[in-house]
Amino acid sequence: MKTFNISLNSIDKVKGFVDTICRFDGDFDLVSGRYVIDAKSIMGIFSLDLSKPIELAVHSDDEADAVKEALAPFII
């Protein structure tokens, strides 16, 4: 499992992030404090505090590099 810190501080960024992450078949979680939600769930993302960086957990090491490249605009 690999983790990246991402920033989703606007509605357009959330939509772009979900569109991008849905292209991959693996499992992805977003961790914000004690909350863990599915990274492919747009409603779940809006339940988080988006003013702070969020941790993305990529559970498939095979796809981690491709995910990192595709999500480069969101990674901080």
Secondary structure, DSSP 8 states (H G I E B T S, - for coil): -EEEEE---SHHHHHHHHHHHTTS-S-EEEEETTEEEETT-HHHHHTS-TTS-EEEEE--TTTHHHHHHHTTTTB-
